Amino acid sequence: MGNITAYIILIVAVVLGTASNGFAKGSQGFTLLLPSFLTAVSIVGCMYTLSLVMKSIPVGVTYASFAGLCIIATTIVGVYKFNQLPDIFTIIGMGLIIAGVLMVNLLGNTS
């Protein structure tokens, strides 16, 4: 699998990871059946897609990229779905996370 394909699959993993975080919040401590089930299904799909990405991209780069992007995406979901507005320090931290993900992928050795 080429790097472009791996990065596309990584985006799918981020979407699934973000979805699982939203479903987990909606499950109210895993007391609601449907959101709990959707959390489990989406996290399994997320881990499967990450395992595919790790065939082409080193595990550290894969997970750093996944975690950083998932944090950003989950924060955006929190703003829109749960009305959780980040403060200035959170926004600055998110900017640093984005900078870190870009540095790892654009300047780091991903081969």
Backbone as CSV, one residue per row, in Angstrom:
resi,resn,N_x,N_y,N_z,CA_x,CA_y,CA_z,C_x,C_y,C_z
1,MET,0.854,-1.174,0.000,0.000,0.000,0.000,0.899,1.236,0.000
2,GLY,0.565,2.217,-0.806,1.345,3.444,-0.871,1.007,4.390,0.275
3,ASN,1.859,5.392,0.447,1.646,6.353,1.528,0.345,7.138,1.367
4,ILE,-0.028,7.465,0.133,-1.271,8.216,-0.091,-2.460,7.389,0.388
5,THR,-2.488,6.128,0.011,-3.564,5.239,0.459,-3.561,5.116,1.976
6,ALA,-2.377,4.988,2.555,-2.274,4.865,4.007,-2.828,6.107,4.703
7,TYR,-2.533,7.288,4.160,-3.051,8.517,4.778,-4.556,8.652,4.603
8,ILE,-5.092,8.165,3.505,-6.562,8.157,3.324,-7.198,7.237,4.364
9,ILE,-6.603,6.060,4.559,-7.124,5.133,5.570,-6.958,5.721,6.966
10,LEU,-5.883,6.481,7.192,-5.693,7.150,8.477,-6.827,8.142,8.743
11,ILE,-7.261,8.849,7.722,-8.390,9.780,7.883,-9.657,9.009,8.250
12,VAL,-9.850,7.843,7.648,-10.997,6.991,8.013,-10.896,6.596,9.485
13,ALA,-9.696,6.251,9.933,-9.490,5.901,11.352,-9.821,7.078,12.257
14,VAL,-9.432,8.280,11.843,-9.739,9.479,12.642,-11.249,9.695,12.713
15,VAL,-11.930,9.522,11.595,-13.391,9.677,11.583,-14.039,8.650,12.513
16,LEU,-13.583,7.397,12.419,-14.140,6.351,13.294,-13.802,6.609,14.756
17,GLY,-12.585,7.050,15.041,-12.198,7.353,16.419,-12.994,8.514,16.982
18,THR,-13.203,9.530,16.163,-14.000,10.672,16.599,-15.454,10.265,16.821
19,ALA,-15.974,9.449,15.931,-17.342,8.954,16.095,-17.471,8.149,17.384
20,SER,-16.488,7.301,17.661,-16.561,6.493,18.888,-16.542,7.381,20.124
21,ASN,-15.773,8.485,20.084,-15.762,9.410,21.222,-17.122,10.074,21.406
22,GLY,-17.736,10.485,20.299,-19.070,11.083,20.385,-20.114,10.090,20.883
23,PHE,-20.047,8.866,20.374,-20.985,7.840,20.834,-20.773,7.519,22.312
24,ALA,-19.513,7.490,22.748,-19.218,7.207,24.159,-19.826,8.285,25.055
25,LYS,-19.709,9.540,24.640,-20.318,10.634,25.409,-21.829,10.457,25.453
26,GLY,-22.411,10.094,24.322,-23.861,9.908,24.245,-24.371,8.661,24.944
27,SER,-23.480,7.728,25.261,-23.924,6.479,25.897,-24.223,6.654,27.388
28,GLN,-23.870,7.818,27.927,-24.096,8.133,29.340,-23.528,7.041,30.247
29,GLY,-22.224,6.842,30.108,-21.551,5.843,30.938,-21.901,4.414,30.543
30,PHE,-22.148,4.199,29.267,-22.529,2.886,28.729,-23.813,2.350,29.358
31,THR,-24.736,3.264,29.660,-26.036,2.851,30.193,-27.112,2.815,29.102
32,LEU,-26.820,3.374,27.939,-27.753,3.337,26.813,-27.229,2.361,25.770
33,LEU,-28.080,1.446,25.339,-27.653,0.332,24.499,-27.119,0.769,23.127
34,LEU,-27.894,1.544,22.370,-27.485,1.869,21.009,-26.182,2.674,20.955
35,PRO,-26.046,3.767,21.712,-24.757,4.470,21.654,-23.593,3.615,22.160
36,SER,-23.836,2.738,23.116,-22.783,1.849,23.609,-22.346,0.879,22.518
37,PHE,-23.311,0.327,21.796,-23.024,-0.585,20.696,-22.260,0.139,19.590
38,LEU,-22.710,1.341,19.244,-22.037,2.113,18.201,-20.616,2.496,18.610
39,THR,-20.406,2.754,19.895,-19.056,3.024,20.397,-18.157,1.822,20.148
40,ALA,-18.645,0.648,20.510,-17.845,-0.581,20.360,-17.537,-0.860,18.893
41,VAL,-18.526,-0.745,18.033,-18.333,-1.036,16.610,-17.360,-0.037,15.983
42,SER,-17.522,1.243,16.298,-16.657,2.251,15.682,-15.219,2.163,16.196
43,ILE,-15.026,1.799,17.454,-13.653,1.696,17.958,-12.953,0.462,17.381
44,VAL,-13.684,-0.613,17.166,-13.086,-1.789,16.524,-12.697,-1.453,15.079
45,GLY,-13.573,-0.763,14.364,-13.252,-0.334,13.010,-12.061,0.610,12.979
46,CYS,-11.998,1.485,13.966,-10.883,2.417,14.086,-9.565,1.666,14.276
47,MET,-9.534,0.718,15.170,-8.303,-0.038,15.424,-7.906,-0.872,14.207
48,TYR,-8.898,-1.406,13.499,-8.599,-2.175,12.293,-7.951,-1.279,11.234
49,THR,-8.525,-0.104,11.003,-7.950,0.781,10.001,-6.564,1.261,10.416
50,LEU,-6.362,1.509,11.703,-5.017,1.886,12.166,-4.013,0.770,11.901
51,SER,-4.437,-0.468,12.089,-3.517,-1.590,11.837,-3.127,-1.654,10.364
52,LEU,-4.039,-1.286,9.480,-3.708,-1.245,8.050,-2.703,-0.139,7.750
53,VAL,-2.901,1.011,8.364,-1.993,2.142,8.147,-0.586,1.789,8.607
54,MET,-0.481,1.059,9.716,0.830,0.728,10.286,1.644,-0.225,9.410
55,LYS,1.023,-0.775,8.379,1.780,-1.575,7.414,2.694,-0.694,6.575
56,SER,2.327,0.578,6.409,3.084,1.480,5.534,3.766,2.632,6.264
57,ILE,3.186,3.067,7.350,3.714,4.220,8.088,4.134,3.732,9.470
58,PRO,5.287,4.167,9.971,5.751,3.707,11.284,4.706,3.931,12.386
59,VAL,4.699,3.038,13.346,3.685,3.052,14.395,3.663,4.381,15.157
60,GLY,4.815,4.948,15.458,4.854,6.206,16.198,4.245,7.357,15.421
61,VAL,4.560,7.423,14.139,4.012,8.473,13.282,2.514,8.265,13.105
62,THR,2.116,7.014,12.901,0.697,6.704,12.734,-0.092,7.144,13.957
63,TYR,0.369,6.719,15.123,-0.416,6.998,16.320,-0.353,8.467,16.717
64,ALA,0.788,9.118,16.517,0.872,10.552,16.813,-0.088,11.334,15.920
65,SER,-0.122,10.978,14.654,-1.025,11.645,13.715,-2.480,11.363,14.075
66,PHE,-2.778,10.100,14.337,-4.144,9.718,14.698,-4.599,10.441,15.958
67,ALA,-3.782,10.389,16.990,-4.175,10.984,18.272,-4.379,12.488,18.140
68,GLY,-3.439,13.161,17.488,-3.557,14.605,17.336,-4.790,15.003,16.544
69,LEU,-4.994,14.347,15.404,-6.152,14.677,14.578,-7.464,14.305,15.255
70,CYS,-7.453,13.210,15.990,-8.663,12.781,16.694,-9.016,13.771,17.822
71,ILE,-8.005,14.298,18.492,-8.244,15.300,19.540,-8.892,16.543,18.927
72,ILE,-8.344,17.010,17.819,-8.894,18.193,17.153,-10.327,17.924,16.694
73,ALA,-10.543,16.802,16.021,-11.876,16.474,15.508,-12.884,16.294,16.638
74,THR,-12.469,15.651,17.727,-13.374,15.442,18.853,-13.731,16.775,19.511
75,THR,-12.786,17.685,19.574,-13.070,19.008,20.120,-14.098,19.735,19.258
76,ILE,-13.953,19.617,17.947,-14.917,20.247,17.035,-16.304,19.634,17.215
77,VAL,-16.364,18.312,17.352,-17.647,17.648,17.623,-18.232,18.150,18.949
78,GLY,-17.376,18.304,19.951,-17.837,18.814,21.245,-18.439,20.197,21.142
79,VAL,-17.864,21.034,20.280,-18.395,22.385,20.085,-19.782,22.315,19.446
80,TYR,-19.909,21.543,18.374,-21.164,21.518,17.619,-22.248,20.643,18.242
81,LYS,-21.865,19.497,18.759,-22.880,18.562,19.262,-23.217,18.776,20.732
82,PHE,-22.209,19.132,21.540,-22.423,19.220,22.985,-22.285,20.644,23.527
83,ASN,-22.112,21.626,22.616,-22.010,23.033,23.007,-20.910,23.275,24.043
84,GLN,-19.765,22.615,23.857,-18.616,22.756,24.761,-17.591,23.670,24.107
85,LEU,-17.578,24.924,24.528,-16.687,25.902,23.908,-15.319,25.895,24.581
86,PRO,-14.247,25.768,23.787,-12.894,25.771,24.367,-12.481,27.181,24.778
87,ASP,-11.663,27.264,25.822,-11.128,28.556,26.241,-9.854,28.861,25.442
88,ILE,-9.248,29.994,25.710,-8.084,30.443,24.939,-6.900,29.480,25.065
89,PHE,-6.708,28.905,26.251,-5.589,27.985,26.441,-5.808,26.678,25.666
90,THR,-7.044,26.259,25.594,-7.368,25.065,24.812,-7.125,25.327,23.330
91,ILE,-7.513,26.487,22.859,-7.310,26.837,21.451,-5.819,26.903,21.130
92,ILE,-5.030,27.504,22.010,-3.575,27.557,21.811,-2.996,26.144,21.786
93,GLY,-3.433,25.312,22.734,-2.969,23.923,22.769,-3.330,23.163,21.508
94,MET,-4.530,23.388,20.992,-4.943,22.743,19.745,-4.045,23.186,18.586
95,GLY,-3.692,24.453,18.573,-2.777,24.943,17.546,-1.431,24.249,17.622
96,LEU,-0.953,24.036,18.841,0.319,23.331,19.019,0.213,21.870,18.586
97,ILE,-0.937,21.253,18.840,-1.151,19.875,18.387,-1.107,19.809,16.860
98,ILE,-1.788,20.750,16.205,-1.778,20.785,14.743,-0.353,20.970,14.231
99,ALA,0.392,21.886,14.863,1.789,22.103,14.462,2.606,20.826,14.631
100,GLY,2.383,20.109,15.718,3.107,18.857,15.954,2.791,17.795,14.925
101,VAL,1.508,17.649,14.587,1.119,16.660,13.577,1.754,17.016,12.232
102,LEU,1.737,18.292,11.885,2.357,18.711,10.626,3.861,18.456,10.630
103,MET,4.532,18.759,11.745,5.972,18.528,11.829,6.316,17.055,11.679
104,VAL,5.570,16.205,12.365,5.832,14.763,12.312,5.670,14.244,10.892
105,ASN,4.642,14.697,10.204,4.345,14.144,8.878,5.089,14.815,7.741
106,LEU,5.357,16.103,7.848,6.016,16.805,6.749,7.536,16.879,6.898
107,LEU,8.016,16.928,8.127,9.444,17.087,8.346,10.118,15.822,8.887
108,GLY,9.331,14.944,9.509,9.889,13.724,10.073,10.110,12.664,9.015
109,ASN,10.851,11.632,9.375,11.116,10.513,8.478,9.985,9.510,8.628
110,THR,9.103,9.429,7.632,7.937,8.533,7.692,8.121,7.274,6.874
111,SER,9.346,6.971,6.509,9.550,5.747,5.692,9.950,4.571,6.554
